[in-house]
Amino acid sequence: MKKTPAIRSYEYKNDYLYIIIRQAPEEGPKAYSYCCGINISRFDPICWGKAGICSNPAFKGLQLLRADVSAYGLKKGVRTKPAERIPCGPMTPRATGGTVRTPS
């Protein structure tokens, strides 16, 4: 039987958010997928009324984090690209509702 190599994964998950960077061997030997998301039902009570209309600090944080991950990759000589078809669902935590997933 052929032994398949382990897929490297760097993850941070809690009740409010998750960040996952996982090796994507199907895209190439040095390819990684990045997915992050927030649990809206957890963030809304602490963010409500703290920002302007249609402005959510949690969403802004996700946008900044995505930019920071891309900048870090570029500094390390990695070419980043948006990937709308990343299957984040299988690698993200299950929420009770209100989860926003952001593949990049």
N, C-alpha and C positions, 0 to 999 in steps of 0.2 A: 504494500500500500504506500502511495506517495504521500509524504508529509508536506502539508502546506505551511508556509511561513506565517508567523503571527502578524496581525495588522497592528501597527503602532497607533496609539490614540492618546491624545492629551485632552482631558475633560475637566470642567468645573461645573458642578450642578448644585443648586440649592432650591429652596421653595420659591424664589423670586426670578431666577434666571439660570440659563445654562450657556456654556461655551464649549464647543467640541471641535477639535482639529484632529482629523483621522486620515490615515494613509488610505489612498484610493488606487490600489494596484491595477484596477480595470482601466484607469486613465493613463497609466505609465508607471515606471518604477520609482519615480521621484515625485509623484502627484499626491496632493493632500486635499481633502475637502474641509471646508470651514462652515459650521452652522452655529447660529446662536439664536436665542429667543428669550422672551419674558413671559411671565404669568400675569396677564392684565388684571385678573381678579385680586392678586396680591398687591400690585403696584397702584391701582386706582385709589384705594383709600389713603395712601400716604402722599399721592401726587395731586389729589383733587383740589382745585382752586389755587394751586401754587404756580401755574403757568398760564399763558394766554390761551385764547380760543384755538382749538385744533393744535395745541402744542403739548406734547407729553414728554417730560424729561427722560422717561425710560426709553422711548423710541429714539430720542436724540442720542442717548448713551449708546444704543445699539449701532447707530450710524457712525458715531465717533470710534467705537471699538472696531468696526469693520474697516474703517480707514486706517486705524493704527496697525491692525494685523497686516493689511496690504503694504503699508509703509515698512514694517518690520521685515516682511518677506523681500521687498525690493532692496533693502539694505544688505540682506544676506545673499543677494544675487538671484532671487527667485522671481520668476515671471508670474504675476497674478492675473487672473481673468475672472469675470463674473460667470457663474455657471447656474443658470436657472433650473436645470434639470437634476440637481443633486438630490438624491433621495434622503432628505434629512429625517423623515418620519421614523424609519427603523432605528436611528441612533439617538433620538431625542426622548426626553422623559415624557411620560403620560401625565397630562394635567387634568384637573377637575373641570376645567373650562377656561376660556379666555387666553389660551396660549398663542403667542405670535411667533412664528418661526421665520428666520431670515437666512436663507442659504446665500453663500457668496463664494 
